[in-house]
Amino acid sequence: MYAVVAITKHGVEIARKLHETLPNTHVYYTDKFAKGDEKQKGIYLFSGNVRSHLGKWFVTYRGLILIISLGAVVRMIAPLLKDKKTDPAVVVIDDKAEHVISVLSGHLGGANELTRKVADLLGARPVITTASDVQQTIAVDLFGRSFGWEWENEENLTPVSAAVVNEQHVAVVQESGERNWWTYNTPIPSNIRQYASIAEALEAKPDAALVVTHRLLEKEEEAVLQNGVLYRPKVIVIGIGCNRGTRAEEIEQVICDTLQQLRFSIKSVKALCTIDLKKDEEGLIVVANKYKWPLIFYTPEQLNAVPIDEPSETVFRYTGAYGVSEPAAKRYSGQQKLILTKKKSGNVTISVALWEGER
């Protein structure tokens, strides 16, 4: 949710226009310019100095769109700043709606994207000064974010970003995950070079590296991260079955142990898949919620439509399906060959697949 704030007569008109055209937006303006229809339209009025209200809006909204002079905004938000990972996006619009300026949290907070959207709605010029956007190159802190990728080593974001925008040799090694991450209409800059493996990248001696993989790196590969960022794409699909009443701790332990044995990162899990008889299985629900994994359910008929290597008459008698973990992993991932076909451990049965392509 965004807040649009105006304090001038012209600003009020701009705010009212955005109220009609920009979804998920609350509009606030000074009661000095009230038109009488604010309650009907769901517009909020405030009295007094805008500075006295800004602190509350700053921590309440995902982004602030302020139709206030840039200098005044800088002075007002300065005492409120905490961290680029938590500060909201701040966008400023001039009083004639000629320019929309990205001021704060351009990347992680989404101010650059919001600036472009608002400028398009108002027919204004977007003003974005982030180097990677201006140069149309990789934004290291946003790389793969739209796909849900997570980075592991935040401390290298700044030096690697510097290498990208300063046109130093940057290696990209991608072992898994979505391949359509380049979104500009121009070619990838020549300083960014893609390599087939970490070993090949290390041999090329780049100034920085971006590594995209679900694997846990081996000791000899970790040198690539001396000035590199490791990204975890969402590609691991876990098919799972369990006895009724299996505790969450046991389910979680089996998953963690299995991924460790496979040398896979738990951050790359894309989904947990099972039979619809488990929709109320508390242990599964607790684990899925803890890691924020989608919990996918299939009917016995859907599972039986998937060819499997190890059908079980015993499982069929209890569930109506000849298997649970194996066909569930295959169905969601679209893969006929699994990384782990089926492993039984205590009350839990687990299968693992690697997801490829768009969904």
Sequence and secondary structure as in RCSB ss.txt:
>XXXX:A:sequence
MYAVVAITKHGVEIARKLHETLPNTHVYYTDKFAKGDEKQKGIYLFSGNVRSHLGKWFVTYRGLILIISLGAVVR
MIAPLLKDKKTDPAVVVIDDKAEHVISVLSGHLGGANELTRKVADLLGARPVITTASDVQQTIAVDLFGRSFGWE
WENEENLTPVSAAVVNEQHVAVVQESGERNWWTYNTPIPSNIRQYASIAEALEAKPDAALVVTHRLLEKEEEAVL
QNGVLYRPKVIVIGIGCNRGTRAEEIEQVICDTLQQLRFSIKSVKALCTIDLKKDEEGLIVVANKYKWPLIFYTP
EQLNAVPIDEPSETVFRYTGAYGVSEPAAKRYSGQQKLILTKKKSGNVTISVALWEGER
>XXXX:A:secstr
 EEEEE SHHHHHHHHHHHHHSSSEEEEEEGGG  S HHHHT EEE S THHHHHHHHHH SEEEEES HHHHHH
HHGGG   TTTS EEEEE TTSSEEEEEE SSTT HHHHHHHHHHHHT EEE   HHHHHT   GGGTTGGGT E
ES GGGHHHHHHHHHTT  EEEEESSS S    SSS   TTEEEESSHHHHHHH  SEEEEE SB   GGGGGGG
TTEEEEE S EEEEEEE TT  HHHHHHHHHHHHHHHTB GGGEEEEEEEGGGTT HHHHHHHHHHT  EEEE H
HHHHTS  SS  HHHHHHHSSS SHHHHHHHHH  SS SEEEEEETTEEEEEEE  S  
